């Protein structure tokens, strides 16, 4: 009986020893999430603010890693460095859905939880996407443009489209959605700014100056006009002469312009939610709690009727 009791006691001690020596749960303050935008601009500033807010609430560390240019290569280099630093999570807006598959998979292999926002990389080991339903947003752009034509009793043709890059999935999806609504014979051409604002301004200026028959402009990427439509003089002249335009994203100067111009509209994305909910969802995955595999947001159409309301929201003190 004594021998049996001794063996039982030793077994209990060993069991306790294994529990004590097991992996220790990581302290919150030691968890590091890196957020990578496509490029540093005022649009992604909204993500930076809300992601930082979420990290502060969670008590974790957040690092903002912006590439020096809008290329997949630069984002790849950032991911490789983050693997070396052994961060716990990466939330990235992908410049190139194909090129970034391998580095994302390498990060996942190293035990890092990787998620995407704004622009996805679905054929990879990323664990979730959070952001705009971009194909649906492209369709809403097309439908909004057609409503503007109908209101002005005009026929849609010679529509000029400005996009961002050729490799980002969100740009591809928006263009696909737009083309589902607007037939190819009505599109004059698609310009690719490569997500460089000044280059986008130059492209718009050149095409609008060359072709006076353009009677519709669709910006699927609107950073060139976030400083105001007047920052692109050729576009401002086109609009002054009765042109029709649909933009993407919001800024104070753009909303002030839309408020006084009935022939245009823009699409509002929820960048605050992408950053805030993206970090919180990724934190859940890192800490092995339930998380959402996909979070999609619809764009909101902003036109002359509600531009004032949206402007007040932007001007409201934080």
N, C-alpha and C positions, 0 to 999 in steps of 0.2 A: 504493500500500500504506500509506504514511504517512497519507494522507487518511482511508483506511478505519479505521485504528487510532485516529486522532484523534476521528472520529465515534463510534466504539465507546466510547472513554474518556469523552466528553461524555455519552453516553447513560447510562453507569454512574453518573456523578456526579449527573445529574438524578434517576435512580431512587433513589439514596441520599438525595437531598434531599427527595424526596416522602415517603419512609419516615420521615425525621426530623421532617418537618413535620406528619405525620399526627396524629390524635387520641391524646393520651397516656392510658394506662390510669389510671383514678382510684385514688389511694392509699386503702387500706382505712380509714385514720383519717378520711378525708374523706367516707365514705359515711354518710348519715343515713337511718335508718328511723324513722318515726313510728307509734306504736301508739295506736289510738283505741278505748276501750271504749264500751259503750252508755252507761254512767254509772259513776261511781266508787263501788264498794262492795266488801265483803270477798271476794266471789266473784272479781271481776276483779283483786284484789290478787295472786292466784295467777298470773295471766297476766303481770302486771307484773314479778314476781320472776323467772319463768322466761325471759321475753323479755330482761330485763336480763342474765341469766346467759349467754344465747346471744350477745348483742351483745358482751359482755366477752370471750368466747372467740374471737369473730371479729375483735375489734379495731376494731369500728365504733362509731358513735355512735347511741344510741337515745334518743328523746324520747317521753314518755308524755303524751298529749293527751286529757285527760278532759273531756267536755262538762259544763257547769254544770247541765244538766237532761237528761232522757231524751227528747229530741226530735230528729227528723231535721234540723230547721232548725239546731240547734246544731252537729250533726256536719257539716252542709254548710258552715257558717262556718269550722269548723276545717280542712276540706279546702281551702277557698279560700285560707286563710292559708298552709297548707303548700305550695300551688302557688306562692305569692309567694316563699316561702323556698327554693323549689327543692330540696325533699328528694328523696331517691332512691327511697324506697319508703314505702308506707302499708299498714298492716295494721289493718283496721277490723271491729268487730262492729256490724252495721247495725241501727239503730232502726227504719228505714223502708225496705223493699226497693224501693219505687217512687220515693219522693222522692229517694233518694240515687243513682239511676242517672245523672242528669245530672252532678252534681259528680264522681262517680267517673270518668265518661267524659271530663270536662274535665281531670282530673288525668292520665289516660292520654294524652290528646292533648298534654299538656305534657311528656310523656316520663317520667312517674312510674309506677313499677310498683305497681299497687294489688292487694291480696289481701284476702280476708275470712276472719274466724274467728268461731266461735260462732253468728253469725247472718248468713246469706249475702245477696248481691244478684246473683243469677245472670244476669239480663237486663241486663248491663252489661259494660264492658270490663275487669272485674277478671280477673286471670290465674289465680287458684286460690282454692279454699275449703278451710279446715282446721277441723275441729271435729266435734262430735257428729252422728251420723246421727239427726236429731231426729224424723223420722217413725217410725223404728224404735223410738226411745226412748219415744215416745207409746204405741206398741203394747205395749212391755214394761211400762209403767205400768199399762195396762188389764189385762194378764195377771196382774200381781202383785196388783192389787186383787181380781181374781176368785179368786185362790188364797187370799187372806185371808178372803174370804166363805166359800169352801168349807171352810176350816179351822175357821171358827166356826159352820158349819152354818147360814148365813144366805142369804137371797135378795137379790141386788143390786137396789136401786131407790132413788130419791131421792138420787142421788149429786151432791154439790156440787163443782164444778170451779173452781179459781182459776188464772187465767192472768196473763201479764204485760201487754204492750201488744197492740193490734189490728193493728199495721202491721209488726211484726218477723216475718221469715219463720220463725225457729226456733220462735216461739210458735204460728204457724199450723200448722207441720208436726207439732209435738207433739200439738196438739188433733186434727188429722186422724188421726194414728196411734191416738190414744186412742179416737176415735169409730169406727175400724175394728174395734175389739174390743168396746167398750161401746155398745150400741144406744141411739138417741136417747130411747126411752121410759124408760130407766133413769136418764137425766141430769136432775136437777132444774133446773140452770141453770149458765151459765158466767159467772163474775165476772172483770172485767178491772181489774187493779190499776194499770195504766199504769206498771208497774215502780216504784211508790212504796210502800215498805215499810209505812209507817203507814196509808196508804189501804187497802192490802191487808188489814191487821189489822182495820181498821174494817169492811170489807166482810164478812170472815169472821165477825166478831163479830155483826154485824147479822143475817145470814142464819141463823146457827146459833141465835140467840136467837129469831128469828121462827118458824122451822120446826123443830119438835121431831121431825118424821118423817124428817129427813135421816139416812141410815144408812151413808153413805160419803162421804169427802172425798178429792179428788184435787188436789194442788197441782202444777201444771205449772211453776210459778215459786214458789220457796219462801223467798225472802229474808225475808218476814215472820216465819218461824219459825227462822231460823238462830241467833237469840239464845236459842232454846229454845221448846218448845211452850207452856210456862208464860207466855211473853211475850204470848200470845193467850189470856186466861182462858177465853173461851167455847169455844175449841178444846180447851183442857186439860180443861174440865168434860165436854165431849162424849166425849173419849177415856177419861176416868175412868169414865164410864157405859157403857163397852164399845164405843165407836165404832171404826170402821176408817178408817185414813188411809194414803195413799201420798204421800210428799213428793218433792222434787227437789233435788239437791245435798246437800253435807255440811258440817257444822261440829261442833266439839267438843260444844256443848250439845245439838245435835240427835242426835248419835250416842250420847251418854250417855242420852238419853231412850229411843231405840230399843232400846238394850241391855237396858232393864228393862221394855219393853212389847212383847208378842208380836203386837199387833194393828196394827202399822205397819211401814213400810219406806221407803227412799228410794233415789234414783238418784244414783250418783257419776259425774261427768263428769271427763275428763282435761284440766283447765285448764292444768296444767304443760306437757303436750305441745303444746297449742294455741299457747302463748307461745313455748316453746323451738323446736319444729320449725317453727312459723310463720315466725319470724325467719330461721332457717337456710334454709328453702325460698325465702323472698323474697330473701335475699342471693344465692342461686344464680341466681335470675332476673335480678337487677340486674347481676351479673357475667357474664351470658350463659353460665351453666353449666346443665346439665340440672336441671329441677325438676319436682315432682309437680303435676299439674293439679287433683288432689283428694285430700285425706287425711281419711278418716272414722274416727271412733272410736265404739265401742259403749259404752253406759252399763253400770255394774256395779250390780246390785241389792244393797243393804245392808239386812239385817233383823236380828232379834235374834240369829241364829246367827253372824253375822260382824261385828257392830257393834263389838265389843271389839277385834278385830284392826284394823279401820279407824281406830278411835280411837287406838290405839297408833302408827299411822303418822302421824297428825296431830300427836300429842304428841312424836314423835321430834325431838330437836334437829337443826336444819338444819346 
